[in-house]
Amino acid sequence: MTPTFTKLSKALALGLCVAGVGVLPACRGDRSDKPPRQFFPDMDDSPKFKPQTATQFFSDGRAMRPAVQGTVAFGRSSDLGVDGHTEFVSEDRANLLREDSAFYRGVDAQGKWVRKIPASMPVTNETLKRGAERFNIYCAACHNYDGKGGGTVGKAWSYPLPNFHDPKYIVGDANTAMDGYIFDVIRNGILNPGNATVPYKMPPYAHAINERDAWSIVAYIRALQQSELVKVDDPSIPENERARLRDTIQALRRQGAANPASTQPSPAATPGASEKK
């Protein structure tokens, strides 16, 4: 081994030792409130715009930019490819484009409320279960679990809340009888013009209830209405269910006879007493 190579090896080893000593202080074994040492700060603190912030980079001073004209939204891509082209998940794409006015806005091509839940939203047992769950979370506090407007919050409201069993919400050509109208009220609420303190008679729930869940709630409201319209002897009800329903009705009647006060309807639950929405 030549003397020159030996000196080079020693210098290299010394350099590695010095570098190791310099790195060791950055490796803390215990938790610390002190900020970590940054060897490459540009990777940790890369510039970015946060929502609703200002910037001098653009002439209008806004960091958030509108979509480029002509941009077409796409959903997530699936793992399946066809002839070398990636397929897009149809439901995600539909949710972004919102081209189906009936499903996403509750109106037909003429801008009128659709009478029935759109065919693109099939009503199944799972739909009703989902609607019941969402209704009980977001609606029952005001409208009660039976839809008659006597919920805990509804009783303290400044005016009687709607009773969904009122015929105006079931039959006829009025807006209130249309599935699309009820869907829109769930999503966008009802304005209270001239009242800055309480701007909505019914607050909008679009922030918490998406379109599919809103239609599920509409389906469940229709099921609640039918629950009081269908007679126990209706042939569409299986015989074993009829017997169970008769027993339930008899038990409720006995309970009402023992406690008459509990059977008296509240003003908000009386058909016709609720304010028109």
C-alpha positions as a LaTeX table, in Angstrom:
\begin{tabular}{lrrr}
\hline
Residue & $x$ (\AA) & $y$ (\AA) & $z$ (\AA) \\
\hline
Met1 & 0.00 & 0.00 & 0.00 \\
Thr2 & 1.44 & 3.33 & $-1.05$ \\
Pro3 & 1.95 & 6.15 & 1.49 \\
Thr4 & $-0.27$ & 8.45 & $-0.61$ \\
Phe5 & $-3.21$ & 5.97 & $-0.51$ \\
Thr6 & $-2.76$ & 5.50 & 3.24 \\
Lys7 & $-2.91$ & 9.25 & 3.84 \\
Leu8 & $-6.02$ & 9.52 & 1.66 \\
Ser9 & $-7.74$ & 6.71 & 3.61 \\
Lys10 & $-6.95$ & 8.36 & 6.92 \\
Ala11 & $-8.27$ & 11.70 & 5.67 \\
Leu12 & $-11.47$ & 10.07 & 4.45 \\
Ala13 & $-12.01$ & 8.26 & 7.73 \\
Leu14 & $-11.41$ & 11.48 & 9.67 \\
Gly15 & $-13.92$ & 13.29 & 7.47 \\
Leu16 & $-16.57$ & 10.62 & 8.08 \\
Cys17 & $-16.01$ & 10.86 & 11.83 \\
Val18 & $-16.42$ & 14.63 & 11.78 \\
Ala19 & $-19.62$ & 14.31 & 9.71 \\
Gly20 & $-20.95$ & 11.70 & 12.11 \\
Val21 & $-20.30$ & 13.95 & 15.10 \\
Gly22 & $-22.15$ & 16.76 & 13.31 \\
Val23 & $-25.17$ & 14.57 & 12.63 \\
Leu24 & $-25.46$ & 13.06 & 16.10 \\
Pro25 & $-26.94$ & 16.22 & 17.76 \\
Ala26 & $-29.85$ & 16.02 & 15.30 \\
Cys27 & $-30.72$ & 12.51 & 16.50 \\
Arg28 & $-32.54$ & 13.04 & 19.76 \\
Gly29 & $-33.53$ & 9.97 & 21.69 \\
Asp30 & $-36.13$ & 11.79 & 23.81 \\
Arg31 & $-39.12$ & 13.90 & 22.86 \\
Ser32 & $-38.44$ & 17.61 & 22.63 \\
Asp33 & $-40.47$ & 20.79 & 22.18 \\
Lys34 & $-37.66$ & 22.30 & 20.13 \\
Pro35 & $-38.09$ & 22.35 & 16.35 \\
Pro36 & $-36.11$ & 19.69 & 14.47 \\
Arg37 & $-32.90$ & 20.64 & 12.72 \\
Gln38 & $-33.42$ & 21.09 & 9.02 \\
Phe39 & $-30.60$ & 20.03 & 6.72 \\
Phe40 & $-32.69$ & 20.64 & 3.57 \\
Pro41 & $-35.19$ & 23.37 & 4.60 \\
Asp42 & $-36.44$ & 23.90 & 1.05 \\
Met43 & $-37.97$ & 20.41 & 1.15 \\
Asp44 & $-39.68$ & 20.97 & 4.52 \\
Asp45 & $-40.85$ & 24.52 & 3.88 \\
Ser46 & $-41.77$ & 24.46 & 0.21 \\
Pro47 & $-43.94$ & 27.44 & $-0.78$ \\
Lys48 & $-47.67$ & 26.77 & $-1.12$ \\
Phe49 & $-50.99$ & 28.59 & $-1.11$ \\
Lys50 & $-53.50$ & 27.79 & 1.63 \\
Pro51 & $-57.28$ & 28.19 & 1.04 \\
Gln52 & $-58.72$ & 31.71 & 1.32 \\
Thr53 & $-55.31$ & 33.39 & 1.47 \\
Ala54 & $-53.98$ & 36.41 & $-0.41$ \\
Thr55 & $-51.00$ & 36.66 & $-2.72$ \\
Gln56 & $-49.31$ & 39.37 & $-4.78$ \\
Phe57 & $-48.44$ & 36.84 & $-7.48$ \\
Phe58 & $-51.82$ & 37.20 & $-9.25$ \\
Ser59 & $-53.30$ & 40.55 & $-10.25$ \\
Asp60 & $-56.55$ & 40.01 & $-8.32$ \\
Gly61 & $-54.63$ & 39.23 & $-5.12$ \\
Arg62 & $-56.32$ & 35.84 & $-4.64$ \\
Ala63 & $-54.42$ & 32.62 & $-4.07$ \\
Met64 & $-57.39$ & 30.41 & $-5.02$ \\
Arg65 & $-57.80$ & 30.19 & $-8.79$ \\
Pro66 & $-60.89$ & 29.41 & $-10.86$ \\
Ala67 & $-60.86$ & 26.34 & $-13.07$ \\
Val68 & $-59.36$ & 26.83 & $-16.52$ \\
Gln69 & $-62.06$ & 27.42 & $-19.12$ \\
Gly70 & $-63.02$ & 24.18 & $-20.84$ \\
Thr71 & $-61.78$ & 21.98 & $-18.01$ \\
Val72 & $-63.69$ & 18.69 & $-17.76$ \\
Ala73 & $-63.83$ & 17.00 & $-14.37$ \\
Phe74 & $-63.00$ & 13.32 & $-14.09$ \\
Gly75 & $-63.42$ & 10.91 & $-11.19$ \\
Arg76 & $-60.89$ & 8.49 & $-9.79$ \\
Ser77 & $-59.44$ & 6.04 & $-12.28$ \\
Ser78 & $-60.08$ & 2.37 & $-11.70$ \\
Asp79 & $-57.47$ & $-0.39$ & $-11.80$ \\
Leu80 & $-59.10$ & $-1.94$ & $-14.85$ \\
Gly81 & $-57.85$ & $-0.89$ & $-18.26$ \\
Val82 & $-59.52$ & $-1.44$ & $-21.63$ \\
Asp83 & $-57.30$ & $-1.51$ & $-24.72$ \\
Gly84 & $-54.64$ & 0.40 & $-22.87$ \\
His85 & $-57.05$ & 3.14 & $-21.74$ \\
Thr86 & $-57.93$ & 3.64 & $-18.09$ \\
Glu87 & $-61.61$ & 3.50 & $-17.21$ \\
Phe88 & $-63.08$ & 6.15 & $-14.93$ \\
Val89 & $-65.38$ & 5.35 & $-12.06$ \\
Ser90 & $-68.80$ & 6.35 & $-13.41$ \\
Glu91 & $-70.33$ & 7.41 & $-10.10$ \\
Asp92 & $-67.43$ & 9.72 & $-9.24$ \\
Arg93 & $-67.55$ & 11.30 & $-12.68$ \\
Ala94 & $-71.31$ & 11.83 & $-12.39$ \\
Asn95 & $-70.91$ & 13.44 & $-8.96$ \\
Leu96 & $-68.39$ & 15.89 & $-10.37$ \\
Leu97 & $-70.24$ & 16.79 & $-13.57$ \\
Arg98 & $-73.75$ & 16.82 & $-12.05$ \\
Glu99 & $-75.39$ & 16.63 & $-15.46$ \\
Asp100 & $-78.47$ & 14.74 & $-14.19$ \\
Ser101 & $-80.74$ & 17.60 & $-13.09$ \\
Ala102 & $-83.36$ & 15.26 & $-11.65$ \\
Phe103 & $-80.88$ & 13.47 & $-9.39$ \\
Tyr104 & $-78.65$ & 16.40 & $-8.38$ \\
Arg105 & $-81.22$ & 19.22 & $-8.25$ \\
Gly106 & $-84.63$ & 17.55 & $-8.07$ \\
Val107 & $-85.93$ & 19.24 & $-11.25$ \\
Asp108 & $-86.76$ & 18.06 & $-14.77$ \\
Ala109 & $-85.59$ & 19.53 & $-18.08$ \\
Gln110 & $-88.15$ & 22.34 & $-17.73$ \\
Gly111 & $-86.95$ & 23.23 & $-14.25$ \\
Lys112 & $-90.05$ & 21.84 & $-12.50$ \\
Trp113 & $-89.87$ & 19.65 & $-9.41$ \\
Val114 & $-89.83$ & 15.95 & $-10.24$ \\
Arg115 & $-92.86$ & 14.14 & $-8.86$ \\
Lys116 & $-91.05$ & 10.91 & $-7.99$ \\
Ile117 & $-87.55$ & 9.90 & $-6.95$ \\
Pro118 & $-85.45$ & 9.61 & $-10.16$ \\
Ala119 & $-84.98$ & 6.19 & $-11.70$ \\
Ser120 & $-81.22$ & 6.64 & $-11.27$ \\
Met121 & $-81.85$ & 6.32 & $-7.52$ \\
Pro122 & $-83.46$ & 2.87 & $-7.07$ \\
Val123 & $-85.37$ & 2.53 & $-3.81$ \\
Thr124 & $-84.33$ & $-0.66$ & $-2.04$ \\
Asn125 & $-84.39$ & $-1.93$ & 1.54 \\
Glu126 & $-80.85$ & $-0.59$ & 1.92 \\
Thr127 & $-82.03$ & 2.81 & 0.65 \\
Leu128 & $-84.78$ & 2.93 & 3.29 \\
Lys129 & $-82.39$ & 1.84 & 6.05 \\
Arg130 & $-79.96$ & 4.57 & 5.06 \\
Gly131 & $-82.78$ & 7.10 & 4.88 \\
Ala132 & $-84.01$ & 6.12 & 8.34 \\
Glu133 & $-80.52$ & 6.47 & 9.78 \\
Arg134 & $-79.96$ & 9.92 & 8.22 \\
Phe135 & $-83.49$ & 11.07 & 9.15 \\
Asn136 & $-83.02$ & 10.06 & 12.77 \\
Ile137 & $-79.67$ & 11.89 & 12.92 \\
Tyr138 & $-80.52$ & 15.14 & 11.15 \\
Cys139 & $-84.31$ & 15.47 & 10.97 \\
Ala140 & $-85.90$ & 13.84 & 14.02 \\
Ala141 & $-84.73$ & 16.52 & 16.46 \\
Cys142 & $-87.20$ & 18.92 & 14.85 \\
His143 & $-89.63$ & 16.73 & 12.91 \\
Asn144 & $-89.75$ & 13.86 & 15.44 \\
Tyr145 & $-89.20$ & 10.22 & 14.57 \\
Asp146 & $-92.73$ & 9.91 & 13.19 \\
Gly147 & $-92.40$ & 12.98 & 10.94 \\
Lys148 & $-95.20$ & 14.89 & 12.67 \\
Gly149 & $-93.10$ & 17.87 & 13.80 \\
Gly150 & $-93.09$ & 17.19 & 17.53 \\
Gly151 & $-89.35$ & 16.67 & 18.03 \\
Thr152 & $-87.49$ & 18.09 & 21.03 \\
Val153 & $-86.33$ & 21.13 & 19.06 \\
Gly154 & $-89.52$ & 21.29 & 17.00 \\
Lys155 & $-91.66$ & 21.81 & 20.11 \\
Ala156 & $-89.61$ & 24.89 & 21.01 \\
Trp157 & $-89.73$ & 26.35 & 17.49 \\
Ser158 & $-91.30$ & 29.77 & 16.93 \\
Tyr159 & $-94.12$ & 28.24 & 14.86 \\
Pro160 & $-95.59$ & 24.72 & 14.44 \\
Leu161 & $-93.37$ & 22.60 & 12.22 \\
Pro162 & $-94.78$ & 20.70 & 9.23 \\
Asn163 & $-96.55$ & 17.42 & 9.69 \\
Phe164 & $-95.40$ & 15.18 & 6.84 \\
His165 & $-98.64$ & 13.19 & 7.14 \\
Asp166 & $-100.62$ & 16.26 & 6.07 \\
Pro167 & $-102.19$ & 15.43 & 2.66 \\
Lys168 & $-100.49$ & 18.45 & 1.05 \\
Tyr169 & $-97.19$ & 16.56 & 1.39 \\
Ile170 & $-98.62$ & 13.39 & $-0.14$ \\
Val171 & $-101.17$ & 14.04 & $-2.90$ \\
Gly172 & $-101.99$ & 16.74 & $-5.42$ \\
Asp173 & $-99.96$ & 18.93 & $-7.76$ \\
Ala174 & $-98.66$ & 21.41 & $-5.19$ \\
Asn175 & $-94.90$ & 21.74 & $-4.83$ \\
Thr176 & $-95.05$ & 20.29 & $-1.34$ \\
Ala177 & $-96.26$ & 16.92 & $-2.72$ \\
Met178 & $-93.31$ & 16.59 & $-5.09$ \\
Asp179 & $-90.33$ & 14.40 & $-4.21$ \\
Gly180 & $-88.04$ & 16.93 & $-5.89$ \\
Tyr181 & $-89.30$ & 19.73 & $-3.66$ \\
Ile182 & $-88.71$ & 17.78 & $-0.45$ \\
Phe183 & $-85.25$ & 16.84 & $-1.74$ \\
Asp184 & $-84.43$ & 20.50 & $-2.39$ \\
Val185 & $-85.66$ & 21.57 & 1.06 \\
Ile186 & $-83.41$ & 18.98 & 2.69 \\
Arg187 & $-80.38$ & 20.19 & 0.76 \\
Asn188 & $-81.00$ & 23.94 & 0.47 \\
Gly189 & $-83.47$ & 24.75 & 3.26 \\
Ile190 & $-86.19$ & 27.42 & 3.13 \\
Leu191 & $-85.37$ & 31.11 & 3.28 \\
Asn192 & $-86.98$ & 33.42 & 5.81 \\
Pro193 & $-87.08$ & 36.73 & 3.89 \\
Gly194 & $-86.75$ & 39.93 & 5.88 \\
Asn195 & $-85.35$ & 38.27 & 8.98 \\
Ala196 & $-81.60$ & 38.86 & 9.30 \\
Thr197 & $-81.50$ & 37.17 & 12.72 \\
Val198 & $-83.08$ & 33.92 & 11.49 \\
Pro199 & $-82.38$ & 33.83 & 7.72 \\
Tyr200 & $-83.85$ & 30.35 & 7.25 \\
Lys201 & $-87.20$ & 28.89 & 8.23 \\
Met202 & $-85.47$ & 25.58 & 7.68 \\
Pro203 & $-81.65$ & 25.53 & 7.55 \\
Pro204 & $-79.91$ & 23.84 & 4.61 \\
Tyr205 & $-78.19$ & 20.50 & 5.23 \\
Ala206 & $-76.18$ & 20.16 & 2.01 \\
His207 & $-73.01$ & 20.38 & 4.09 \\
Ala208 & $-73.92$ & 17.14 & 5.86 \\
Ile209 & $-76.33$ & 15.32 & 3.52 \\
Asn210 & $-75.24$ & 14.54 & $-0.05$ \\
Glu211 & $-77.68$ & 14.02 & $-2.92$ \\
Arg212 & $-77.91$ & 10.25 & $-2.55$ \\
Asp213 & $-78.63$ & 10.48 & 1.18 \\
Ala214 & $-81.18$ & 13.25 & 0.59 \\
Trp215 & $-83.11$ & 10.97 & $-1.78$ \\
Ser216 & $-82.84$ & 8.18 & 0.79 \\
Ile217 & $-84.48$ & 10.49 & 3.35 \\
Val218 & $-87.24$ & 11.33 & 0.84 \\
Ala219 & $-87.86$ & 7.59 & 0.36 \\
Tyr220 & $-88.02$ & 7.10 & 4.13 \\
Ile221 & $-90.48$ & 9.99 & 4.55 \\
Arg222 & $-92.70$ & 8.33 & 1.95 \\
Ala223 & $-92.44$ & 5.09 & 3.93 \\
Leu224 & $-93.47$ & 6.92 & 7.10 \\
Gln225 & $-96.50$ & 8.33 & 5.28 \\
Gln226 & $-97.49$ & 4.94 & 3.94 \\
Ser227 & $-97.17$ & 3.44 & 7.41 \\
Glu228 & $-100.26$ & 5.44 & 8.45 \\
Leu229 & $-102.15$ & 5.14 & 5.17 \\
Val230 & $-102.00$ & 1.36 & 4.71 \\
Lys231 & $-104.62$ & $-0.62$ & 6.63 \\
Val232 & $-103.67$ & $-3.66$ & 8.66 \\
Asp233 & $-105.88$ & $-5.88$ & 6.49 \\
Asp234 & $-104.24$ & $-4.70$ & 3.27 \\
Pro235 & $-103.49$ & $-7.85$ & 1.18 \\
Ser236 & $-100.02$ & $-6.50$ & 0.38 \\
Ile237 & $-99.02$ & $-7.12$ & 4.01 \\
Pro238 & $-98.01$ & $-10.75$ & 4.73 \\
Glu239 & $-100.39$ & $-12.56$ & 7.11 \\
Asn240 & $-97.73$ & $-13.11$ & 9.78 \\
Glu241 & $-96.96$ & $-9.38$ & 9.75 \\
Arg242 & $-100.66$ & $-8.55$ & 10.02 \\
Ala243 & $-100.94$ & $-10.60$ & 13.19 \\
Arg244 & $-97.90$ & $-8.87$ & 14.67 \\
Leu245 & $-99.28$ & $-5.44$ & 13.76 \\
Arg246 & $-102.66$ & $-6.23$ & 15.33 \\
Asp247 & $-100.91$ & $-7.21$ & 18.57 \\
Thr248 & $-98.88$ & $-3.98$ & 18.51 \\
Ile249 & $-102.00$ & $-1.87$ & 17.91 \\
Gln250 & $-103.84$ & $-3.56$ & 20.76 \\
Ala251 & $-100.88$ & $-2.98$ & 23.09 \\
Leu252 & $-100.77$ & 0.71 & 22.15 \\
Arg253 & $-104.51$ & 1.05 & 22.75 \\
Arg254 & $-104.17$ & $-0.50$ & 26.18 \\
Gln255 & $-101.28$ & 1.84 & 26.93 \\
Gly256 & $-103.34$ & 4.84 & 25.77 \\
Ala257 & $-106.29$ & 3.78 & 27.92 \\
Ala258 & $-104.01$ & 3.59 & 30.95 \\
Asn259 & $-102.46$ & 7.01 & 30.22 \\
Pro260 & $-104.91$ & 9.16 & 28.18 \\
Ala261 & $-102.67$ & 12.26 & 28.30 \\
Ser262 & $-99.97$ & 10.52 & 26.26 \\
Thr263 & $-102.38$ & 9.97 & 23.36 \\
Gln264 & $-103.35$ & 13.63 & 22.92 \\
Pro265 & $-101.73$ & 15.00 & 19.73 \\
Ser266 & $-99.60$ & 18.13 & 19.99 \\
Pro267 & $-100.64$ & 21.19 & 17.90 \\
Ala268 & $-97.68$ & 20.58 & 15.59 \\
Ala269 & $-98.80$ & 17.01 & 15.02 \\
Thr270 & $-102.40$ & 17.91 & 14.10 \\
Pro271 & $-102.98$ & 17.78 & 10.31 \\
Gly272 & $-103.51$ & 21.25 & 8.91 \\
Ala273 & $-101.97$ & 23.00 & 11.91 \\
Ser274 & $-98.49$ & 23.21 & 10.43 \\
Glu275 & $-97.33$ & 26.22 & 8.48 \\
Lys276 & $-97.01$ & 25.78 & 4.74 \\
Lys277 & $-93.42$ & 25.27 & 3.72 \\
\hline
\end{tabular}
